[in-house]
Amino acid sequence: MATFAEQPLADLLSVSRASKAGAGERLRLSIVGMGLVGRRHAAAINQLSSVEICAVVDADDAITAQVANAGIESYNDLCAMINATRPDGIILSTPTNLHMSQALACVESGIPVLIEKPIAHDLAAAQSIVSKSDTLGVPVMVGHHRRFNPIIQKAKDVLTQGLIGKIRVVDAKCWFAKPNDYFETAPWRKINGAGPVSINLVHDIDLLRFLCGEIIEVKAMMAPSARGHDIEDVAVAIFRFENGALGTVSVSDNAVSPWSWEVTSGEYPIYPFTGQSAYQIGGSRGALSVPDLKIWQHEGEPDWWSSIDSATLSVAMADPLVNQIKHFAAVIQGEAKPLVSGYEGLCTLAVIDAMREAAKTGRAICPADLIAVDKTAAEENMRFTAKARAHVKADSAWTNQAP
Ligand SMILES: NC(=O)c1ccc[n+]([C@@H]2O[C@H](COP(=O)([O-])OP(=O)(O)OC[C@H]3O[C@@H](n4cnc5c(N)ncnc54)[C@H](O)[C@@H]3O)[C@@H](O)[C@H]2O)c1
């Protein structure tokens, strides 16, 4: 199957305006960074009649030439695009180390921005984005798109309704084998900060926070890349959640396995489906595995000597990237607060940093202590999150409450 990366950009972009009715009524979005993920955003925008791609920014001349050939405005420089085009919203899908400077440019221009995950290359950078967003009142969303997957919404409902009782234990696996050319085609993926903890596990940690509640204590170990890159290729962590549950997570991009969200969710067809699960959540009255949505329960009271039965919950699949763009459009129009705000992205990144610190020092680290570096900004951000939560709670489809 041709991936979005292999599909000619002209094909991907030609859909955006030509075949959509209602010119002038659509929200005008600009994609910055038309690489692997930028193309997925373009494909998602193509699915929706209410939005269009008005401009693309990429540093690669070969890409901007293809964009221009498709009849879409193209730029090498973000600020030049903002000045010339003033889009309604900007999607940043550039290498992570560019997120801070580019997000600040968007926010300072008053343009809502969807930043690919992780929000930034480090916590200080993330915090400056969140603070600026708060000060100027310009919304920031972070691209933890899996929260928009109906599977996760269903799992969240099961946990919030207490169907497995009180969560006691969680295990999440994120194991797969990336081929060598993944690193050769984009060498930034080999350097510090671009390892599987920041690139991949960050998604799983965001989901664990969403599903199981805040992570308040972290212990971890990491091992350097066996391929000789300047990154880890395996990491294991233990978490304590605010609600008293404990969890283990592990990631490797150099281990063959059928157990990761990518190959078990069916979310993105380039990853062959294995039918396994990636997360197991154990509660006082039952267990839930995700993404296969299997609930396990004893017939009567919980008892390891009585038989345990499983039922698989059904869910109507929908592309979370499309749902995320719909939500971004609602945020731009002031109809919704971000489900994954800049502050949520910051909290998830704090867990990543806590893992790194814990692995380096051998100590247990509290992620909230890392965020408290700039208390004033953190308090501002809390207010922003509180407002966002108030909105989210009002809409039962997108509940953001920890069970
Ligand atoms: N949501 C997800 O599932 C997911 C998956 C993979 C990657 N990501 C994130 O998306 C971001 C991009 O990852 P990718 O794998 O698509 O990278 P990529 O290397 O495939 O694409 C990055 C693009 O940005 C362009 N670029 C570089 N510098 C630029 C600049 N100064 N201005 C404009 N464009 C510039 C490059 O030319 C390239 O086209 C990263 O933050 C990554 O963590 C998210």
The ligand as an SDF file (V2000), in Angstrom:
LIG
                    3D

 44 48  0  0  0  0  0  0  0  0999 V2000
    0.9400   12.1590   15.8360 N   0  0  0  0  0  0  0  0  0  0  0  0
    1.7170   11.1510   15.4580 C   0  0  0  0  0  0  0  0  0  0  0  0
    1.3000    9.9890   15.4370 O   0  0  0  0  0  0  0  0  0  0  0  0
    3.1250   11.4100   15.0190 C   0  0  0  0  0  0  0  0  0  0  0  0
    3.8200   10.4230   14.3110 C   0  0  0  0  0  0  0  0  0  0  0  0
    5.1300   10.6990   13.9000 C   0  0  0  0  0  0  0  0  0  0  0  0
    5.7070   11.9220   14.1920 C   0  0  0  0  0  0  0  0  0  0  0  0
    5.0140   12.8440   14.9120 N   0  0  0  0  0  0  0  0  0  0  0  0
    5.6130   14.1500   15.2450 C   0  0  0  0  0  0  0  0  0  0  0  0
    5.5010   15.0090   14.1050 O   0  0  0  0  0  0  0  0  0  0  0  0
    6.6570   15.8410   13.9760 C   0  0  0  0  0  0  0  0  0  0  0  0
    7.2430   15.6090   12.5900 C   0  0  0  0  0  0  0  0  0  0  0  0
    7.5820   14.2450   12.4520 O   0  0  0  0  0  0  0  0  0  0  0  0
    7.6920   13.5610   10.9900 P   0  0  0  0  0  0  0  0  0  0  0  0
    8.0280   12.1400   11.2450 O   0  0  0  0  0  0  0  0  0  0  0  0
    6.5090   13.9230   10.1660 O   0  0  0  0  0  0  0  0  0  0  0  0
    8.9800   14.3100   10.4090 O   0  0  0  0  0  0  0  0  0  0  0  0
    9.4610   14.3750    8.8990 P   0  0  0  0  0  0  0  0  0  0  0  0
   10.9430   14.5050    8.9610 O   0  0  0  0  0  0  0  0  0  0  0  0
    8.8720   13.2730    8.0950 O   0  0  0  0  0  0  0  0  0  0  0  0
    8.8120   15.7560    8.3770 O   0  0  0  0  0  0  0  0  0  0  0  0
    9.2150   17.0010    8.8470 C   0  0  0  0  0  0  0  0  0  0  0  0
    9.0370   18.0200    7.7380 C   0  0  0  0  0  0  0  0  0  0  0  0
    9.3640   19.3110    8.2540 O   0  0  0  0  0  0  0  0  0  0  0  0
   10.1040   20.0120    7.2630 C   0  0  0  0  0  0  0  0  0  0  0  0
   10.8940   21.0590    7.8940 N   0  0  0  0  0  0  0  0  0  0  0  0
   12.1140   20.9800    8.4940 C   0  0  0  0  0  0  0  0  0  0  0  0
   12.4810   22.1910    8.9470 N   0  0  0  0  0  0  0  0  0  0  0  0
   11.4790   23.0530    8.6470 C   0  0  0  0  0  0  0  0  0  0  0  0
   11.2740   24.4330    8.8780 C   0  0  0  0  0  0  0  0  0  0  0  0
   12.1810   25.1950    9.5090 N   0  0  0  0  0  0  0  0  0  0  0  0
   10.1170   24.9940    8.4370 N   0  0  0  0  0  0  0  0  0  0  0  0
    9.1870   24.2470    7.7820 C   0  0  0  0  0  0  0  0  0  0  0  0
    9.3480   22.9190    7.5400 N   0  0  0  0  0  0  0  0  0  0  0  0
   10.4710   22.3320    7.9830 C   0  0  0  0  0  0  0  0  0  0  0  0
   10.9580   18.9330    6.6210 C   0  0  0  0  0  0  0  0  0  0  0  0
   11.4390   19.3360    5.3400 O   0  0  0  0  0  0  0  0  0  0  0  0
    9.9570   17.7780    6.5410 C   0  0  0  0  0  0  0  0  0  0  0  0
    9.2060   17.8350    5.3440 O   0  0  0  0  0  0  0  0  0  0  0  0
    7.5690   15.4560   15.1450 C   0  0  0  0  0  0  0  0  0  0  0  0
    7.3620   16.3320   16.2080 O   0  0  0  0  0  0  0  0  0  0  0  0
    7.0980   14.0620   15.5330 C   0  0  0  0  0  0  0  0  0  0  0  0
    7.3060   13.7590   16.9040 O   0  0  0  0  0  0  0  0  0  0  0  0
    3.7230   12.6350   15.2870 C   0  0  0  0  0  0  0  0  0  0  0  0
  1  2  1  0
  2  3  2  0
  2  4  1  0
  4  5  1  0
  4 44  2  0
  5  6  2  0
  6  7  1  0
  7  8  2  0
  8  9  1  0
  8 44  1  0
  9 10  1  0
  9 42  1  0
 10 11  1  0
 11 12  1  0
 11 40  1  0
 12 13  1  0
 13 14  1  0
 14 15  2  0
 14 16  1  0
 14 17  1  0
 17 18  1  0
 18 19  2  0
 18 20  1  0
 18 21  1  0
 21 22  1  0
 22 23  1  0
 23 24  1  0
 23 38  1  0
 24 25  1  0
 25 26  1  0
 25 36  1  0
 26 27  1  0
 26 35  1  0
 27 28  2  0
 28 29  1  0
 29 30  1  0
 29 35  2  0
 30 31  1  0
 30 32  2  0
 32 33  1  0
 33 34  2  0
 34 35  1  0
 36 37  1  0
 36 38  1  0
 38 39  1  0
 40 41  1  0
 40 42  1  0
 42 43  1  0
M  CHG  2   8   1  16  -1
M  END
$$$$
